[in-house]
């Protein structure tokens, strides 16, 4: 028994070392991802250049602004290209040294760990048989007994919030949805504020799992949760799903975009929510969020006007749309809010976005909200011009028919600014 175990352990250690060595010998996956990132940035820069040329040919961009912006775009393309050319594998000698270290460390560490924490009696067939007869943990009968005791305790002390929470979530996990829903109902009557929003959303989710639909009572509970906390992610996810299920794809996209605004670009959660948003936008016949537009969806701090991250510099205020320009707008048009240098290049150093239906709205631009591959952020500047543009096409570069407005040059760190959109860009 012991010999067989040791033989299997040796084989497994050898396999682990082999896989680690293969991984160290090749970084194709990492290089491919880096090359893909560089290629995406270059494609975006080329698209921006094409829009710049179109704007210049149409007379919307002056010769001076065209030359400055073109030079900036060319510099950024060159920087990205150089980055692609310098992608090389790590030094072969260093990799071989690492492989040798792994080959010694993995089996030695495994042996020491098992010697210190392992159960040598496990080699004994009699001990193993005893363990099989008396498995650790709680059986379902024991769990049911504990839940029965908890229910009896709650009858005697019906104001026990933690008890109702435990009863609701345990039954929910066991898919005993009727008992879970009854416990959530009791719990919802005992709590207030954001906790109540969470309980209402959990209750709605439980009912939907039981009935296989969000229509009726579940969606009503979700609406109550959103009145308490309009940004609670689970309530927003359920609301968007309810709208999606009844083919209101435009509404579902708008709701899910509110979740996207609170996700960190580049994370798995951000990618998953972005896929949901783009699926709904596709079915609604709307433009997809991709590239720099997707990465520029405002963060939760910017949406609420909260302070920027520690160490970041910012400007903040309110953006408004002149009433005489609202005619013909649906409310779904993108509003880009940006800061650019007061002198020199006209390229934005910080960008966020909202929708026309959000206006008037508070905004915050900080030094972390720069364009991908772009120039330095606001931390390198003392004065900026803050502007806003209603883009009917969803493109950051100005187009004929866009609505625009900006401030005079202001000091970085300024607050309570008012950016009023008052003019229409002519062809």
Secondary structure, DSSP 8 states (H G I E B T S, - for coil): -HHHHHHHHHHHHHHHHHHHHHHHH--HHHHHHHHHHHHHHHHHHHHHHHHHHHHHHTTSS-HHHHHHHHHHHHHHHHHHHHHHHT-----HHHHHHHHHHHHHHHHHHHHHHHHHH--GGGGSHHHHHHHHHT-SS--HHHHHHHHHHHHHHHHH-TT-HHHHHHHHHHHHHTT-HHHHHHHHHHHHTT--HHHHHHHHHHHHHHHHHHHT--TTHHHHHHHHHHHH-TT-HHHHHHHHHHHHHTT-HHHHHHHHHHHHTTS-TTSHHHHHHHHHHHHHHHHTT-----HHHHHTS--HHHHHT----TT--EEEEEEEE-GGG-TT--S-SEEEEEEEESSS--SEEEEEEEEGGG-SEEEEEETT---TT----GGG-SEEEEEEEEESS--SS--TT-EEEE---EETT--SEEEEE-EE---
